[in-house]
Structures are given as structure tokens and as C-alpha cells.
């Protein structure tokens, strides 16, 4: 046990040893009950866990439904949560736990409002939360990143989410819910994980030849990136930011399962094919700050450490009249 604890300590602080340990985990999957690799540099738990691991460790974790859908999907995620959820799961409303003083969709809430909302769900800052969604791997990553921003150490995403859980005929429940509130200590927002409009404009002005330039990856569908398809939000031009890269969010999903993340070697090949340097700073963007976090999770899993998300994403960027847009339509 002492050796294992030592390994865990080293893993959190050494990237090369992290890769070695991850390989060790993969070669002993039965011993770790389906843990997927990828411990982040500031977490004590893996960022992705399997449905099998969740089933076997259910009593020591808190499941959290982070489902969210585009407005044109005509789906009510909370209604679906009440109808079908993992046992003892709570619901994180992306459109409720947000900054309500802006017209932009689901921007990060204040530290105080975050702590109050999470405490009311019967969750404390010490609990191990496992987030999932009803798509498989989609909006759960937004919830994951939000907890990361507020410094929550024990937070993981269920690979495959509710669809995989149900397909495996694992226990679900339905009906009204009631949880005993807890005190969630007001956290400090980690600004290193967040970018705003000013940051993005300054980065564009610096250009890719600058030594501190940050690579910007856009998770929107490629047609919207290229400006050949319209944006789903009225009044917004499609196209992309100068110097940004197109990495559509669905490209990181296993085409065979359609709900789980690609294997690490496949993820690395994907980002290499896009000429992304994992050792340099990377900023993730998308339509409104949801699917960008899918790329955040995938990159974190394969060892990228200098990561941030542009919270306002394209909805904010394209709404500014003086924003430079390539392929504007």
C-alpha cells in the first residue's frame, strides 16, 4: 500500500511517470475495476471511470446527472432525470447553475452561487462525484470542467454515460427526489482554466509566431467552422477565429460505441493529424462552452496540461461586431 501511495503522489506531479503508470493500470484492469486512465495533475481520482467501476463503488461516490440539450432538441433533461437515473443521482442544471447576470448561455456562476447550489444537492467539497449524461459523453464534460474550475478534487466522468449504463442493464431509479443539504465550502475560481473575450482577442493579435501564443481548438461541426453551414443561434455568423483549428466534438467519440471516448493512442493520432502540440497551451472553444469541454477532457486524459476553455465561446465571439471572422457567412 505504501508503494502504491508513493506511485500516486509521483503520478500527480510527473507527466512521464503518469504515462508509465497508466500503462500499468491498463494491463491490470480487473484489479482496478474498470478505472480508465488519466489522472489529472491536480486530482486524486481518474477523470474518466467505467460503468463497471461505478457499479462496484456506488456506495462511496455521488452520481450527478449533467444532461443538457440544444434548444432545438425539444428535450427536458430534468424531466428525463426524474423518469430514469442512476440510483442516488442528483441533477446539475447547466442552465440553472450559471451566471444569471448575462445574456450569454450557461456562463460560469460565481463561487458563492456555485457553493450554495451544490450544497443544496447534498454534496460537499470532499465528496467523489461521478458525472454522466443521457447522450453518452456530451454535456457531462461541461459539469466536470465547472467543478475543476472551482477546485473540486474528486470529480470523474462516466465513460458512456446513461446509455451505456442502461444497455448493461444496471440499476436505475425514477420518481421525485429529496436530499439532505450539506455545506459546500465557498471555493476560489481557478482563472488559469478559463479564457474570456479579451484573452482571445489578445491571443489573435499576438499571432502564432508569438512564444506565448495559445492554440485555439474549435469543437463546432466543421461546416460551421468553415462558414458553409449556419449557426443554430439566430443572428450569429458562422466561420471561425483567425489561427484556430477545427476539431469537431464528435471526432473524439468511438464510432463503434457512439457513446465512449476514443482510446488514448487514437486520440493522440487525431490531435497530431490536426497539428496540435500537446506541450503548448491550448484553449478550447465551441458554440456556447459545452462541447469545448469534451475536447478539454480528452486532451487532459492524454497528458496535455496547459488547458483552458473560452467560456463565452462562439456565441460571445461572433456577437461582437468587430470580431475578426474567417469564412464569415
N, C-alpha and C positions, 0 to 999 in steps of 0.2 A: 504493500500500500504506500510506503514512503517513497518507493521508486516511482510509482505512478503519479503521486502528488508532485514530485520533482519534475517529471515529464510535463505535467500540465502547466507548471509555472514557467518552464522554459518555452513551451509552445506559445504562450501568450505574448512572449517578448522576442521570439526569434523566428523569422519567416522560414529559413531553411530547415530548421528542426521541425517546424509546423508541417511542412510538406512530408518530411520523413515519418512523422507520427500519423499523419493522415493515411499514408500508405499502410502503416501498421494496422490502423483501425479497419481499413477496407479488407485486409487479409484475415481479420478476426471478427467478421460481422456478427456471428452468433454470440460472441462474448459481450458485445456492446448493444445487443438487442435492437439492431437496425439503425443505430446512430449514423447519420450521414456526416461526412467530414466537414471541415470548415469552421473552426472556432475563430471568431473574430479576435482582433488584437486587444479588445477591451471587454471581452465577455468570458464568463466561466462555463458557458454551455455552447454546444454547436449551434450555428444559425439555422440549420435545417435538420429536422428529425423525421423519421419514417412513421407511418401509421402503426407499424408493429411496436415500435418503441413507445409511442403514446399509449397504446393499449396496455402495455406491460408496466407503465409507470404512471398510470392515470391518477392514482391517489396522491402523488407528490407534485402534481402540476395543476395549472388552471387553464383549460381550453378557452380560447377567445375567438369568437366569430367576427371576422373583419370584412365580411362581404359588402360589396358596393357594386353598383351597375351604372352604366351610362344612362342618362335620362331617357333616351330613345329606346331603351331595352324594355320599358314598361314592367319592371320587376321591383318588388318591395323587399329589400333584404331583411328588414326586421320581421316582417310578416312570415317570410320563409324560415327565419331563425326560430320563431315560435312554433312553427309546424314541424321542423326537423333540425336537430342539432346534436352535437356530441354531448354526452352526459356531463352535466355541471358546467356547460359552456356559458360564458357571458357574451354580450354583444357590444362591439365597439362601433358606434355610428360615425363614420368618416365625415358625413355631412352634418353631424351634430357636435362632435368634439373638434371644434375648429375655431379659427378667428372669425367672430361674427361682426367685426367692425370693418370688413372689407367686402367688396362685391366679387372678389375672386373666389373661386370654389375651393372648399376644404383646405385653406391655408392653416399652418400650424397654430394651435391655440397658445395662450400664454401659459407659463409654468404653473401659475396658480389655478387656472381653469382646468388644465390637464390633471393636476393632482386631485382636485375636487371630483372630477368626473370619474377617474379611475378608482378612487377610494370608494365612491358610491357603488361601484361594481363588485365591491368586496375583494379588492386587490390591493396589496401593499407593495412597496418598492423592493421587498425581499422575495416575493413570490416568483416562481418559474412559470412564465406564461408561454403557451404554445398557440400561435395564431393560425387560423385557417380561413378559407373562403369557399363559396359554393361553386366557383369556377374550376378550382384545382390549384392554380398558382397565379394569382392576379392581384386583387386589392389587399390581400393579407400582407403583402410586402410593404404597402404604404403604412399599415399599422406597425409592422416590425420596425421600419425606419423611424417612425414617430417615437416609439419607445427608445430607440437608440439615441435619437436627438436629445431626449430627456434623461439620458444616462442610466436607463434600466439595464442591469447587468444580465439577468436571466430571461432572455427572450429568444424564442425559436419559431420557425415556420414549419408547418406540417407539409411535407412534400406530397403533392397530390390532393391535399385538402379534403373537403367533404365528399366529393365524387369518389375518390379512391377509398375512403373510409366506408362509404355505403356499399360500394362494389364488393368489398371484402366482407360484407355482412356483419360489420362491427356494431356495437350497441349504440343506439340513438335514443333520444327522448323528445317529447313535444309538450306543449302547453305553457301556461303562464309561468313566470319566474319571479323569484324574490331572493335577494342576497343580503346578508348582514354587512353593512358598510364597514370599511376599515379606514384607518388614517394612512394616507399616502403622502409621504414627506415631500414638500414642495421642492422640485428639482431645479437644477440650473441647465438652461438650454445650451447645448454644445454647438456653438456657432461654426465650428470647423466643418460640420456635416451639412451646412445649409448655405445656399447662394441666393442672392436677390438680384433684381434687375440691374442695379448699378454695378454689381460684381460682373455680370455677364457683359454689359457694355464695355466696361474697362478691359475685360479679357479680349474682346473682339478688337478693341483699339490697339492693344499690345501686339496682337498677331502671333502666329505660330512660331516665329523666329525668336520670340522673347524667351529667355531662360526660365521664367516663371509662368509661361502660358499654360492654361488648363485645357485639356482636351474635352470637348463637349460632345456627348453622345445623345442622339435624339431617338427616343423609343417609339415615336409615332409610326404608322404604316408608311412604307417607302413612297407611295404615291402622294401622300400629303406632304412628305418631306420634299419631294421633287416639285411640288406645285401642280401636279396633274390631277389631283382629286381635291374636293372641297373639304374644309374643316366641318366637323359636326356642330360646332357652335356658330350661330348666326353672326355675321359681321366680321368674322376673322378671316384673314387671308391665309392661304396655305403657303408652302415654301419652307425655307429654313434659315437659320442664323449662319452668317459667314464663318467659315472654317470648321463647321460642325460635321459630325459623322452620323450616318443613318445606321442604326442597329434596331430594327423593329422588335418590339417586345416579344412577339410570338416566335422569334428565331431562337430564343433560349429554351423553348419548351420541346421536350422529346416528342417527335412527330408520331411515334408509335403509341405512346400512352396518352398524349394530348393533355395531360394534367401535371406531369412531373418535369423537373428540371433536367436538362441535358447532363451527361456525365462530365466530369471535370476536363478530361482531355478534349472532349468535343467543344466545350465552352472556350477553352484556350484557343483551339483552332478557329473558332468563329471570330473571336476578337482579333486574333492575328491576321485573319483574312481582311479585316477592316482597318488594318494598320494601326491598331491601338497599342500603345506602350503601357503595360500594366505597372511599370515602375514610376510613371509620371502621374501628376494629378489628373483626375478625371471628374467631370461634372456631368450628372445625368439630368436630362430634360425629357418632357413628353407633352401631352396636351394640357393636363392640369395637375401634374405632380403625382399621379398614381402609378402608371406603368413604368415611369422612370425608376421607381424603387425596385422593380423586378430586375432591372439591369444592376442596380446597386447590390442587391442580394447575390446575384450571380457572380459579379466581379469580386465581392468580398469573399465569396466561397473559394475562388481560385487564387486568392492571395493578394489582390490589389488592396492597398491600404490607404491611399490618398484619394478618398471618395467623398463626394458631396452631391446633393440634389438641389436643383433650381426649383424652389417651392412653387413659384408662380407659373413656371414653365411657359408653354406656347400661348396659353390664354392671356397671360400678362404681357408677354413679349410682343405678340402680334397686335395687341390692342393699343400699343404706343405708336403714335403716328410717325415718329422719327426713327423707329427701329429699322435698321438695315435688314432687308429680307432678300434672299437669293431665290429665284424662281417664283416670285410673287404672283399669285393669281387671285 
